[in-house]
Amino acid sequence: MIQASKVLVIEDDQSMRWVIEKSLTREGYQVATASGGMDGLSLARSDKPDRTNRTWSSSTSSCRTWTD
């Protein structure tokens, strides 16, 4: 049996976090979520996800990034 990839979603917007989690779960991923950077770092260290999705924004830009 092939093990599903683990994804960590770090997103401060609860609604967006829920949508991303449900979408990835439906696609067969194991999903962990965090509402902020410190919680995300803690989960990344303990769960060792295969991929991480995080968002950040500033007054001049907004970005969503996938990392391995």
Secondary structure, 3 states (H helix, E strand, C coil): CCCCCEEEEECCCHHHHHHHHHHHHHCCCEEEEECCHHHHHHHHHHHCCCEEEEEEECCCCEEEEEEC
